[in-house]
């Protein structure tokens, strides 16, 4: 008996390239760890900035008021303040 089928051979269903759960968790944990390390560095440098006198601040181009504002920012507030966002364009 000859069975004729019109069905095409089925191809294996493939999923788009996605990382495994283990890879995703590892990457997420690594990103979180790096973010915490960066925040610790921000805290350390802002404390150093707060401890500088007016002469030292003038050497790096900051006023005491600017230093006070920067030092009082939250640790997770790591983006440039809107007040100085345009200053990045001045660098060569």
Secondary structure, 3 states (H helix, E strand, C coil): CCCCCCCCCCCCCCCCCCCCHHHHHHHHHHHHHHHHHHHHHHHHHHHHHHHCCHHHHHHCCCCHHHHHHHHCCCCCCCCCCHHHHHHHHHCC
